[in-house]
Amino acid sequence: MSEPEIDTSVRDRVNDRIRAINPVTRRLVAERTAYSSQLIPVTQYVTVSCIEAFLRYPSAVEVITAARAPEEIGAMAHRPGCQADSVFLWGVANFFLIGRNVMNMVEPTIDAGPAGLARADTVLDFWARTSQAYRGGDHLHAAEVGDRLDVMDVGTVKALTAGTTPVDDERRDRIRRANATIINHLFLLYFDTRVGHGDTGPYPLGDGRTLVVRDYFRLGRSDFAWSGVADAVPFSNLTAALVLDEEVDVSITDYGTTVSSPEDYLDHLVGFGLWTTDGVGPDGESDGSLRPLTDDDLDRVAASCRAAQKQHYRDIVAMERDQRIACGAYVYFTFLRPFAELAGVANEIDWTCPRDTPDDLYPLVTAEGDPPDSDPDTDPFPPYD
């Protein structure tokens, strides 16, 4: 019996997506500051999560798209407090493709022929259509438009700007300390991953000043099984408006990271406002509506985050190594979850991780040791033949 033929139009579409992803991922990975943890096996859990993404994202995406069109999900996502953001979009595509690279070394048949191509098309088509709708144009990455993530509508930008108040030196230091404390808490809560907060913008304000919008996600109890350690954090999601003066030039990468010249943009903070989007929708979930908070609220959050971080560190130390890998793998694998939540089907998908990583592969990819060096000039992901 002859092998079924590849649909060349599907192959071309998938390869076009991969060609769009490769240069952006190559640059982002090269620019990202390397981090090595003595506590958490980061490389190992990332590898496990990507294997799981390759094996399971296609069926999960089918559940999501059956409930809501990718274009609608993307349009719903550009609002304060929504974690279906640029870096999570990046992860949906890249984790699947990294998992493909790993599995092609040990079990290439799963990626072969029309069936393998169809799996890739399911994930990458969802990513592309959602990403374009999220960004409000025809581009897939912030990198394609000069590192801009200007996804908030004009009304939201005006409301956030109007809600800021002036910043003097004393208040600037207060905000800087609280911001650092909250980010450090989120870094550990997300198992040494920098995705618990994300920026959008820059939004020029017409008078030389620039607005950056920063969201802090899932600060307290959430779907993370270990997040009970943060029960005392008074808010789950925060949105901050940072108004910067005319002396700073700002761009924001696909990772939702602000890059500025001069480098320390908080030195140029002249306006600040804080809100929460917790529990204001008709179903108890956030719909992006903003409830204003005070600097005292910010300090309360920072103090509770500091206490939670100390206890969480102790909890991680007490974990077995495989448990740490499972927690980190869950964080990465569930990059798809915010999109399922917008589609209303998060509870219809099994988010257990790891689940499908082959038993004989798990000890190989979780062994101690550093990953092999990769060629920074080589495309991360090969096209389909």
Secondary structure as UniProt FT lines:
FT   HELIX           8..31
FT   HELIX           42..67
FT   HELIX           70..77
FT   TURN            80..81
FT   HELIX           86..106
FT   HELIX           108..111
FT   HELIX           113..135
FT   HELIX           142..145
FT   HELIX           154..162
FT   STRAND          165..166
FT   HELIX           169..189
FT   TURN            190..191
FT   TURN            194..195
FT   STRAND          197..204
FT   STRAND          210..216
FT   TURN            225..226
FT   HELIX           227..230
FT   TURN            231..232
FT   STRAND          238..244
FT   TURN            246..247
FT   STRAND          249..252
FT   TURN            254..255
FT   STRAND          258..261
FT   HELIX           265..268
FT   STRAND          269..276
FT   TURN            278..279
FT   TURN            282..283
FT   STRAND          291..293
FT   HELIX           295..318
FT   HELIX           321..333
FT   HELIX           334..336
FT   HELIX           337..343
FT   HELIX           346..348
FT   TURN            359..361
FT   HELIX           362..365
FT   TURN            376..377
//
